[in-house]
Amino acid sequence: MFLSNPGKCDGSGNCVDACPTDAIKLVDGKVVSCITCGKCEGVCPNKAIYENKFGGYVVDRTKCNLCGMCMNVCPVDVITVKDGKIMGMCSNCGVCVPACPNDARMPGPSKTVQPENKMASRVNVGTVHEDCIECGRCAYFCPSNSIKFSYIEPGVCTKCDLCIDVCPRDAIGPIEEGGAYQVDMAKCALCYKCLIECPNDAITAKHLQLEINQPEYDVENDTRMIACIDCELCADACPTDALQVVNKRVRFDVDLCTLCGNENGEAACASDFAQAPCTNACPQGVLEFVPDSKITLEGVCVVCGGCITECKYDARKFMSSTWNGEIGPQCLKCGICAEVCPKDAITVDDNGVTVNFDECVLCEKCAMHCPVSAIPKTTPLKMKIASGYSMINNKLCIGCGRCVDACIFKAISADDEGNLTINHDTCIYCGACKTACPARAIKIQREFEAQI
């Protein structure tokens, strides 16, 4: 609901002309407008009137049959029929505010609920990516397979140092600092311990000579490590408490897991492993079912600290991550963060992005999906919009122009008939227009692909 300040309003009618839904009228030189009381929605027999996310009301003209029930109950008598359409309901689009030269139009008072917490926080075993060389050593020592790498070429050296650890003669290492690892055959006892223990099968033996195969790609720059961040979303998603939080740590009870053959004979929580609620809830994608494993479910960090001890570069350590809700100035207000948030902790409106810290668990899904990287994150995982589809239903469009203003890519414009259309050559399917639209006239579908 938007109000008029009687002391500032001069009755010029600029707001009346600007309102796309004819929700404002002049009576005896004074502005009268829709008060968004909702009575029209309550009496509509066709459910053609609905409250939008801005607190205003919009008519779905595909359902409206012009019965006039809404006109009969309107307490301020602003609902009318014009050109075969029901008009007069305020959608709270706000177009009237800048139209008034006297600043007489303003939004009505609202009461927001303030969360108790001032920021979100999470303690977990994390990675200082600036120090990590992506050697894979931490993954080899992780007992729960909660650490994974985007790509490690089989059969090549990643400098994990396991060969150095097991060599009894100190015969393995780089000839020069930072160089490739080689075997000094003058020192080598040919015990083959390095060949046996190499987790990536990078060492080969031929005619009493050991060689370490070198990668043809840049391991440090072309590989990225992801790991469980202990956000506990998997435990939230598990319907049988097979995954539960014990002493602030996620633990797996295989006897309670219905996908692993529940001892109580309960129905499975999903038709197959790929549809399991826990694996689909994991924002990092490291949680997975391994049918041949004795415990079946792998990927949950058990916080044993083994990766911290074994990391030669101090890149793995206990970390405390916090977020005070700060959003970068490049934010599009596209609303993707609110769409993907599993805790419904994020809302997007004209004022920007608001975070309910009582609900936020710092899973970083919002940051990973943000198309312009406006939200900070600790993981290198990025979800990029790979493809999509967008359209404007002009039967629902009220012509407020909010979508045009919201699109920084200038992908929305009017055609020769005055209908708004989307240029798919410039649209990136971010959804900023959909978030701004008060009439639910814009549809967006998008496909994401993971990048590390």
C-alpha positions in Angstrom: 0.0 0.0 0.0 1.2 3.5 -0.9 0.0 6.5 0.9 -0.3 10.2 0.0 0.9 13.0 2.3 -2.0 15.5 2.3 0.3 18.3 3.2 2.4 17.8 0.1 -0.2 16.6 -2.4 -1.3 19.4 -4.8 -3.8 17.2 -6.7 -1.8 17.4 -9.9 -2.7 13.8 -10.7 0.8 12.7 -11.8 0.5 9.6 -9.7 -2.9 8.8 -11.3 -1.4 9.0 -14.8 1.6 6.9 -13.8 -0.3 4.1 -12.1 -0.3 1.1 -14.5 -3.3 -0.5 -12.8 -5.5 2.6 -12.3 -5.4 2.1 -8.5 -5.3 5.8 -7.8 -8.0 8.4 -8.6 -8.7 12.1 -7.7 -11.8 12.9 -5.7 -12.5 16.6 -5.1 -8.8 17.3 -5.7 -7.6 14.7 -3.3 -5.9 11.4 -4.0 -7.8 8.2 -3.2 -6.0 4.9 -3.8 -6.3 1.2 -3.2 -5.5 0.3 0.5 -4.6 -3.3 -0.3 -7.1 -4.6 2.2 -7.5 -7.9 0.4 -11.3 -8.0 0.4 -11.4 -8.3 -3.4 -9.2 -11.5 -3.2 -11.5 -13.0 -0.6 -14.7 -12.7 -2.6 -13.4 -13.6 -6.1 -15.2 -16.8 -7.1 -12.6 -17.7 -9.7 -9.5 -17.1 -7.6 -8.3 -14.6 -10.2 -7.0 -12.1 -7.6 -3.9 -12.9 -5.6 -1.6 -11.2 -3.2 1.9 -10.8 -4.6 5.2 -10.9 -2.8 5.2 -7.1 -2.4 2.0 -7.1 -0.4 -0.1 -5.8 -3.3 -2.9 -7.4 -5.4 -2.9 -8.5 -9.0 -5.6 -9.9 -11.4 -5.0 -13.0 -13.4 -6.9 -12.0 -16.5 -6.9 -15.5 -17.8 -9.2 -16.5 -14.9 -11.3 -13.3 -14.4 -14.8 -13.3 -15.9 -15.7 -9.7 -15.0 -18.3 -10.8 -12.5 -17.9 -7.6 -10.5 -17.7 -9.1 -7.0 -14.5 -7.3 -6.3 -16.0 -4.0 -7.3 -18.9 -4.5 -4.9 -16.7 -5.0 -1.8 -14.0 -2.4 -2.5 -14.1 0.0 0.5 -12.5 2.9 -1.4 -14.4 2.3 -4.7 -11.4 2.3 -7.0 -12.0 -1.0 -8.7 -13.5 -0.6 -12.2 -13.8 -2.2 -15.6 -11.7 -0.6 -18.3 -11.4 -2.0 -21.9 -12.8 -5.3 -20.7 -10.3 -5.6 -17.8 -10.7 -5.3 -14.1 -8.5 -2.4 -12.9 -7.9 -0.5 -9.7 -5.9 -2.9 -7.5 -2.5 -1.7 -6.2 0.3 -4.1 -7.0 2.7 -2.1 -4.8 4.9 -1.7 -7.8 6.0 1.8 -6.6 5.8 3.6 -10.0 3.7 6.3 -8.4 6.4 7.4 -6.0 9.0 8.9 -8.5 6.1 10.3 -10.6 5.0 12.7 -7.8 7.0 16.0 -8.1 6.2 16.8 -4.5 7.3 13.5 -2.8 3.8 13.1 -1.6 3.6 9.4 -2.3 5.3 7.0 0.1 5.1 3.3 1.1 2.9 2.4 4.0 4.4 1.5 7.4 5.8 -2.1 7.7 6.9 -4.0 10.8 9.9 -6.3 10.2 10.9 -9.1 12.5 14.5 -8.7 13.5 16.4 -12.0 14.0 18.2 -12.5 17.3 21.6 -13.2 15.7 23.5 -10.5 13.9 25.5 -12.8 11.7 25.7 -16.4 10.6 28.7 -18.6 11.8 30.1 -22.0 11.2 33.0 -23.9 12.6 34.5 -26.7 10.4 37.7 -28.1 8.9 38.4 -25.7 6.0 41.0 -25.0 3.4 43.2 -22.0 2.9 43.0 -22.2 -0.9 45.9 -19.7 -1.3 48.2 -22.2 0.4 46.8 -25.4 -1.1 48.7 -26.9 -4.1 45.9 -29.5 -4.8 48.3 -32.4 -4.3 45.5 -34.7 -3.0 47.4 -35.7 0.1 44.5 -34.7 2.4 42.0 -36.8 0.4 44.3 -39.9 0.6 44.3 -39.6 4.4 40.6 -38.7 4.8 38.8 -41.8 6.4 35.4 -40.7 5.2 36.2 -39.6 1.7 34.8 -36.1 2.4 37.5 -34.4 0.3 37.4 -34.4 -3.5 39.2 -32.8 -6.4 37.9 -31.5 -9.6 40.5 -33.4 -11.6 43.6 -35.4 -10.9 45.0 -37.2 -13.9 45.7 -40.8 -13.1 49.2 -42.0 -13.3 51.0 -38.7 -12.7 52.8 -37.1 -9.8 50.9 -34.5 -7.7 53.6 -34.0 -5.1 51.6 -35.5 -2.3 54.9 -36.6 -0.7 53.7 -40.1 0.2 56.7 -41.5 -1.7 59.0 -39.3 0.4 57.3 -40.5 3.6 57.9 -44.2 2.9 61.3 -44.1 1.2 63.9 -45.5 3.6 66.9 -44.0 1.8 65.7 -40.4 1.3 66.1 -41.0 -2.4 63.0 -39.1 -3.7 62.4 -35.4 -4.1 62.9 -32.4 -6.4 66.3 -31.7 -7.8 65.7 -28.0 -7.5 63.2 -26.2 -5.2 59.7 -26.3 -6.7 60.8 -28.7 -9.4 59.5 -32.1 -10.5 60.1 -35.1 -8.2 62.6 -37.7 -9.3 64.2 -40.8 -7.9 67.9 -40.7 -7.2 68.9 -44.2 -8.2 72.3 -43.8 -6.5 70.5 -43.7 -3.2 67.5 -46.0 -4.1 67.5 -49.4 -2.5 64.9 -50.7 -5.0 62.5 -51.7 -2.2 59.7 -50.5 -4.4 57.9 -49.1 -1.4 57.2 -45.9 -3.2 55.8 -47.6 -6.2 53.5 -49.7 -3.9 52.3 -46.8 -1.8 51.8 -44.1 -4.5 48.1 -43.4 -4.4 48.0 -42.2 -8.0 50.2 -44.9 -9.6 52.7 -42.2 -10.8 55.8 -44.4 -10.3 56.8 -47.0 -12.7 59.7 -49.5 -12.7 61.6 -50.9 -15.7 64.9 -52.8 -15.7 65.7 -51.7 -12.1 65.0 -48.1 -12.8 62.3 -46.1 -11.1 60.6 -43.1 -12.9 58.1 -40.6 -11.7 55.6 -39.6 -14.4 55.0 -35.9 -14.6 51.7 -34.3 -15.4 51.3 -32.4 -18.7 48.8 -30.0 -17.0 49.2 -27.4 -14.3 48.1 -29.3 -11.2 48.0 -26.3 -8.9 46.0 -24.0 -11.2 43.9 -26.5 -13.1 42.6 -28.5 -10.1 40.4 -27.4 -7.3 39.6 -29.1 -4.0 36.1 -29.2 -2.5 35.2 -30.8 0.9 32.4 -31.2 3.4 31.9 -27.9 5.2 29.9 -29.3 8.0 26.7 -27.3 7.2 24.5 -30.1 8.5 22.0 -29.9 5.7 22.3 -33.6 5.1 21.2 -34.3 8.6 18.3 -31.9 8.2 17.2 -33.7 5.1 17.5 -37.2 6.4 14.0 -38.5 7.3 15.1 -41.3 9.6 17.8 -39.7 11.7 20.4 -41.9 10.1 22.4 -38.7 9.8 22.2 -36.7 13.0 24.1 -34.0 14.8 25.9 -35.3 17.9 28.0 -32.9 19.9 27.8 -30.4 17.0 29.2 -33.1 14.6 27.3 -35.0 11.9 27.3 -38.8 12.5 25.9 -41.6 10.4 23.9 -44.5 11.9 23.9 -47.1 9.2 21.2 -49.1 11.1 18.7 -46.2 10.7 19.3 -45.6 7.0 16.5 -46.9 4.9 18.5 -46.8 1.7 21.1 -49.1 3.3 18.6 -51.7 4.4 16.9 -50.5 7.5 16.8 -53.2 10.2 13.2 -52.2 11.1 12.0 -52.9 7.5 10.9 -49.3 6.9 10.2 -48.1 3.3 13.2 -46.6 1.5 13.3 -42.8 1.6 14.1 -42.7 -2.1 13.7 -45.0 -5.1 17.5 -45.2 -5.7 20.8 -43.7 -4.3 20.7 -40.8 -6.8 17.4 -39.6 -5.3 18.5 -39.8 -1.7 17.5 -36.6 0.3 20.8 -36.4 2.0 23.0 -36.6 -1.1 20.8 -34.1 -2.9 20.9 -31.7 0.1 24.8 -31.6 0.1 25.7 -28.2 -1.4 29.3 -29.3 -2.1 28.3 -32.6 -3.8 30.8 -34.7 -1.8 28.2 -36.8 -0.1 27.5 -40.1 -2.0 26.4 -43.6 -1.6 29.0 -46.3 -2.4 27.2 -49.6 -2.6 30.4 -51.6 -2.3 31.5 -49.8 0.9 30.8 -51.4 4.3 29.2 -48.2 5.6 27.6 -47.3 2.2 27.5 -43.6 2.8 30.7 -41.6 2.3 31.5 -37.9 2.3 30.6 -36.6 5.7 33.5 -35.0 7.5 34.0 -36.7 10.9 36.3 -33.9 12.1 39.1 -36.3 12.9 41.8 -33.8 12.0 43.8 -36.2 10.0 43.9 -33.9 6.9 45.2 -31.1 9.1 48.0 -33.2 10.5 49.0 -34.6 7.1 48.9 -31.4 5.0 52.5 -30.3 4.4 51.5 -26.7 3.5 49.1 -25.9 6.5 46.3 -25.4 4.1 43.8 -27.5 6.1 42.9 -26.2 9.5 40.0 -25.7 11.8 38.2 -22.5 10.7 35.5 -20.2 11.9 33.5 -18.7 9.1 31.1 -15.8 9.5 28.8 -13.8 7.3 27.1 -10.5 8.4 24.9 -10.5 5.3 27.1 -8.1 3.3 26.3 -8.2 -0.4 28.6 -6.7 -3.1 27.5 -3.7 -5.1 27.3 -5.8 -8.2 24.1 -7.6 -6.9 21.4 -7.8 -9.5 18.6 -8.5 -7.1 17.9 -11.5 -9.3 16.5 -13.6 -6.4 18.5 -16.8 -7.2 19.9 -16.7 -3.7 16.5 -16.8 -2.2 15.4 -19.5 -4.6 18.2 -21.9 -3.8 18.4 -21.2 0.0 17.4 -24.5 1.7 16.5 -22.8 4.9 14.4 -19.9 3.4 16.7 -17.5 5.2 17.0 -15.0 2.3 14.5 -12.5 1.0 15.0 -10.1 -1.9 13.1 -6.8 -2.3 13.6 -3.3 -3.5 16.0 -2.6 -0.6 18.3 -5.5 -1.5 19.0 -8.8 0.1 18.0 -9.5 3.7 19.3 -12.5 5.6 17.6 -14.2 8.6 20.7 -15.2 10.6 18.6 -17.3 13.0 18.0 -19.7 10.0 21.2 -19.3 7.9 23.7 -22.3 8.3 26.3 -20.9 6.0 26.0 -23.7 3.5 27.1 -21.2 0.8 24.5 -22.3 -1.8 23.5 -18.7 -2.3 27.1 -17.6 -3.0 27.8 -20.6 -5.3 24.7 -19.8 -7.4 25.1 -16.0 -7.5 25.7 -15.1 -11.1 27.8 -12.1 -10.3 29.7 -13.4 -7.2 28.1 -10.7 -5.0 28.1 -13.0 -1.9 31.3 -14.1 -0.2 32.2 -17.8 0.0 35.0 -20.1 1.1 34.4 -22.9 -1.4 35.9 -22.8 -4.9 32.7 -24.5 -6.2 30.7 -22.3 -8.6 27.3 -23.0 -10.2 27.1 -21.3 -13.5 23.9 -20.7 -15.5 24.4 -23.0 -18.5 21.1 -22.5 -20.3 17.6 -21.3 -19.8 14.3 -20.1 -21.0 12.5 -16.8 -20.2 9.2 -15.3 -21.3 6.7 -12.5 -20.5 3.0 -13.4 -20.4 1.5 -10.1 -21.6 -1.9 -11.3 -20.5 -0.7 -10.9 -16.9 1.7 -7.9 -17.4 0.4 -4.7 -15.9 2.8 -2.5 -17.8 4.6 -1.1 -14.7 8.0 -1.3 -16.4 9.8 -2.7 -13.3 11.3 -5.5 -15.3 12.8 -3.1 -17.8 14.4 -1.1 -15.0 15.6 -4.3 -13.3 17.4 -5.8 -16.3 21.0 -4.4 -16.5 21.5 -6.3 -19.7 18.8 -4.3 -21.5 17.2 -7.5 -22.7 13.6 -6.4 -22.3 11.8 -4.0 -24.6 8.5 -3.3 -26.2 7.5 -4.6 -29.6 5.5 -2.7 -32.3 2.3 -3.6 -30.5 3.6 -2.3 -27.1 4.0 -5.8 -25.6 7.2 -6.5 -23.7 9.5 -9.1 -25.1 12.8 -10.6 -24.0 15.9 -10.7 -26.2 17.4 -14.1 -25.7 20.7 -13.1 -27.2 21.4 -10.8 -24.2 19.3 -12.5 -21.5 21.4 -14.5 -19.1 18.3 -15.9 -17.3 19.3 -14.4 -13.9 15.7 -13.7 -12.9 16.1 -10.0 -11.9 13.1 -9.2 -14.0 11.0 -12.0 -12.4 11.9 -10.8 -8.9 10.9 -7.2 -9.8 7.6 -8.2 -11.5 4.6 -7.7 -9.2 2.2 -9.6 -11.5 4.0 -12.9 -11.8 4.0 -12.3 -15.6 7.6 -13.5 -16.1 8.6 -17.1 -16.2 12.3 -18.1 -15.9 13.7 -21.6 -16.2 17.4 -22.2 -15.9 20.0 -25.0 -15.8 23.1 -24.8 -13.7 26.4 -26.5 -14.3 29.1 -27.0 -11.6 32.5 -25.4 -12.1 35.5 -25.6 -9.9 
